[in-house]
Every structure is written in structure tokens, then in C-alpha cells.
Amino acid sequence: MSRLFHIGVPRFELGTSPTRTERATRLRHTPNSALGYPTDCGDRDYPQRMADRIRVACVQMTSRRDKAANLERAQSLVARAASTGADIVVLPEKWNLIGSADDYRAAAEPLDGGPSTEAMATWARTLGVTLVGGSITEQRDGHEKLSNTSCVFDAEGELVAVYRKIHLFDVEVGGAVYRESEAEEPGTEPVVAHVEGWNIGLTVCYDVRFPELYRILALEGAELATVPAHFTTPTGKDHWHVLLRARAIENQYFVAAAGQVGETIAGKPAYGRSLIVDPWGIVLAQAPDEESVVTAEIDRARMRDIRAKLPSLANRQADAYQWPTTSL
């Protein structure tokens, strides 16, 4: 069963707390320069959020082995995303460092007090956004191998959900070999987070090829699935759009996929093309082939209308589905 996160003591629902609303209003009417962030996006006024209609932003990066440089670049791009009025900002997979297995072992950090999680908490709190922190390489006590971990921070900077990537990328594509399991171990359970009044199913990259995970998230109430990714170019050009649109269509929810782009590793370019897809499979936003931010407004009424008129989830015949006892 997946975990529906409600961490810590009871608190106001995001979007209705007086502190939350005051912060959101102040940020949307405060020049970026006053916050100490870049001003290249301009200063715009946005209406206060409504729970059924929110704005989602995907950050597209080119992360490499320089962790400090990656953190600095991510801060700028998250601030740019917040300046568009985004309520939820999604970072790509391994945004803080991409390299070899040895690089990951050297740079891995715990969630409690690690520099990347501290940075994400600060950005979320300062900018007044919910931050789906893509993924980072996590070092866990008592575990020999690392985890590829996606953290969610609410607009108060609190860690409210943790998902560890279940499906590890051990493949050979485009003449290159990838062995994620060399340094990492798989996660063991799906996770649905409740933020901004929405249920968000958490996944990472290669997970998108496993529709059973996305169906479980839908049955656990997910209305938006996030897919931080570091997709290869050979697979991306043929499969990226197809897989993301399929997951959105078959589960009748929104999908936000934030990707790495360009030469993250020499000779292994990342595909990019970060997407936001609606429950009908329509692409609401797509990133260009460069570091960038894309945003789209998502509306719960759209999802409910699709589910009411084409009720494929309601028409499931769960008792007829038996998992085979043999494996491939």
C-alpha cells in the first residue's frame, strides 16, 4: 500500500492558513530583487490561489558533477518558477549532482541536515511555494547502498513526503550502458503526498515505464503525478511523450515531468523536453532544449469532468485481474 503523508502535528490546510495566505500574497506583490533573487522574469501580480485551480512549474536543468554550482543554478531557477505565480515547483532527477557511481557515493547526504535538503526547505519557505525536490542521492544509516530520493517541502519549508525510486535504470541504450543499481537500492513503496489541497503521486524517471505504479497512485487518490527525470536522448525522442501522455490518459490525472537537458555526462546527453500533461493527454506546456522553466494552470474541475464522462477508472473490474505467478 502507498503512504499518504501527514507528517508532524496537525496544521492548517495549505492555501487556507492565515500565515500561508499572507506569505503568498506578499511574495506575489514583492519585487524579486527585494527577496535577493534574479529579476530577469519581471515582477507580475497573480491572484491568490484557489485549491481547485493551481499553477505548476517544471524546472529543467543541466546538472553536472559540481554540486555547489548545481545548487546555485537550482536556486535561480526555482526563484524564476516562483515568480510566475507557481504554487508547486518540480525539480528534475538528481538536480544537485550527476556523475559516476563514485561521484554519487562521495556526494550523497542524509535528509536530516544535508545541504541539498536544507536549501530546498529554505527556497520553499522563502518563496512561499510547495517544492517537489526532484530527486537527490540519499545516504541512509544502516544501508550500504544509496537511495534515489524525492522529497516534498511545503510552503512553510517543512518536509512533508519522501519517496525513494522503486525502479532502477539498469539498461543498455544508444550504445551506452547504465547501471543505477551499482550504487543504489530500490525503494519499497508508492507515496502520495497531500499538499496545496491536492493529492500528488511521487515517481522518478524510469518509474514511468511501470504503469502498475501509476495505477496504484490513482487508486490511492492521486490527482497529479510528478516525474522528475534524467531521460536519455535515444529513449526520449521515441518514448518520452508517449509514456507521459499514456500515464496521464489511463489514470485520468495531471502529470508534471521535470527533466535534465543536454550534456550532463559526456557522451550521454539528456533529452529534456519537460512536460505538463492534462488528464486527456493534452500537453499544456513543454520546455525548449535548454535550461528553462515551464508552467501551466491545472484545474481539478477538468479532471473531474473527464472522469465523469469517460469513467474508465470507475469501470475497472478489479476482481478479474490476477497477477501471474510466473515472471519474465
PyMOL commands that set and color helices and strands:
alter all, ss='L'
color gray80, all
select helices_A, chain A and resi 18-28+32-35+67-83+101-107+115-127+180-182+205-209+211-219+233-251+300-309+318-320
alter helices_A, ss='H'
color red, helices_A
select strands_A, chain A and resi 3-5+53-60+88-90+130-132+136-138+147-153+159-164+170-173+176-179+191-195+198-202+224-226+254-257+261-265+268-271+275-277+283-286+292-299
alter strands_A, ss='S'
color yellow, strands_A
deselect
rebuild
show_as cartoon
